[in-house]
């Protein structure tokens, strides 16, 4: 069974989901792929220990602290490839960004592959691992940008991605939204 609760954030309402003793989802309400990773029924439960812990993490984050995503047990689902991408996203430090290409090289090395395309981790015909992140903010996919500084691939919307980067101390004036962007 999956249990859910709502959390009111500076970005708007968030929906948190727990499966067993792990956080299985964190979505901005109305985002692209909302609840996309949940395959089982969900039941609201305000006092679930995992959801309380996640709410505390978020409160500290939005208050300007830099809590470690490793404080929570995360269960984003997916196979080895997706889990490897999400683990690498969690290694991107606060105040930093990486590119889809750099992320792909790191994931390829971890999986023992000679190379991997940026599209394999980010989209553009690939499996869109970053854009389908079921645990937004805690698995910081907002810290990934295009090699040219383009802002793409955030299901919560580019405005939310910019807010999160600003909140974490990233200088965002060097980034731009490409003319052909399909991001919300």
KEVOKOL-583565 format. One line per field, with one value per residue (C-alpha): x, y, z. Coordinates in steps of 0.001 Angstrom, whole numbers, plus 500000, padded with zeros to 6 digits. Each point is the difference from the previous one (the first is absolute). Layout:
BEGIN
u (X/...) $
v (Y/...) $
w (Z/...) $
END
This chain:
BEGIN
u (500000/501119/499202/499886/499895/500097/502694/499616/503251/501151/499579/496393/498443/502153/498749/502191/499619/501422/500256/500940/502911/501108/499012/498661/498853/500131/498202/499048/496236/499084/503494/500575/500022/498155/499686/501487/502076/497220/498411/498139/497138/500889/498354/500380/501778/501203/502005/502037/503564/501673/497729/500639/503748/499755/497939/502675/502700/498035/499408/503729/500768/497554/501321/503414/501702/501681/498778/501496/497635/501730/498164/496924/499571/498919/498187/499600/499446/501464/502739/503761/500480/497375/501178/503585/498928/498015/502920/502298/497507/500161/503769/499714/500836/497836/500884/501229/498652/501156/499168/498154/503225/502067/497287/499965/503787/499829/497155/501814/503121/498005/498322/503272/499056/502432/497559/496399/498123/498522/496638/500206/499713/498142/497545/499835/499010/501556/498259/499700/501317/500662/496634/498112/501595/497297/501626/500445/502162/501501/501397/501203/499366/499574/503822/500415/500226/500895/503674/499213/498285/496490/497389/498155/498641/498154/496493/499017/500603/502948/498853/500207/503402/501299/498524/501706/503355/499758/499028/503106/502290/500570/500592/497174/500533/502253/497148/497259/496861/500509/497522/499077/499507/497176/500451/497031) $
v (500000/503549/502805/503671/503416/503586/502503/503732/501453/503329/498311/499060/496754/496868/496437/497542/496226/497235/496314/497953/501706/502092/503166/498943/503319/503764/501988/503612/499876/500196/499286/497944/496258/500693/496670/498308/497481/498791/496818/499035/501718/502870/500923/503340/499709/503129/498289/497449/500101/500188/502839/501880/499560/501214/502998/500872/499690/502335/502537/500167/500240/502845/501765/500184/496966/497422/496634/496878/497892/496992/500783/498371/496552/500580/497516/501632/496596/499112/497670/500217/502664/502384/499474/500735/503260/501016/499118/502191/502857/499816/500503/503427/502452/502904/503169/498011/498794/497368/499329/497082/499017/500005/498023/497470/499555/499396/497493/498206/499656/498611/497457/499001/501380/501753/502834/501119/502826/502922/499006/496652/501729/503158/499402/501157/496564/498143/498558/503466/498839/503461/501412/497060/500354/498884/501699/503620/502327/497189/498354/503330/499692/503794/500173/498660/502423/499847/500342/503379/501271/499151/499193/496875/496830/501103/498581/502527/502902/502208/502660/497442/498792/503568/500592/496866/500907/503571/498642/497801/502886/499262/503071/499498/503010/497869/497615/500356/498266/498843/501138/496392/498987/497581/500494/501554) $
w (500000/499266/502422/499042/501593/498793/500871/499402/498648/498562/496593/500726/501133/499937/500213/501887/499765/502193/499240/503058/501742/497020/498180/496600/498574/500282/497333/499490/499618/496342/498705/496895/500855/503292/501868/496936/501943/502308/498751/503170/501839/502306/503271/501824/503362/501754/502767/498033/501422/496562/498926/503247/499529/496385/501125/502555/497309/497723/502792/500678/496270/499403/503125/498300/501529/497782/501237/498451/497888/501593/503242/498498/498567/496401/497769/496582/498381/496636/498902/500427/497330/501407/503572/498966/498351/503094/502312/497898/500130/503800/499804/498335/502799/501061/498118/496994/496702/497562/496386/498506/498222/503193/501770/497146/500198/503747/499665/497155/502147/502932/497731/498335/496594/497680/499329/500225/498328/501877/498525/501779/503383/499080/497216/496382/498803/502905/503048/501632/503346/501427/498892/501522/503422/502465/503014/498966/502073/502137/496876/498584/496277/499967/500227/496450/497060/496328/499023/498455/503156/498852/502626/498986/501503/503137/500226/502677/497628/499128/502482/502823/498798/500050/503463/501369/498443/501350/503428/499984/499066/496312/497815/497506/497754/497773/499124/497400/498774/496409/497359/499216/503642/500764/503752/501815) $
END
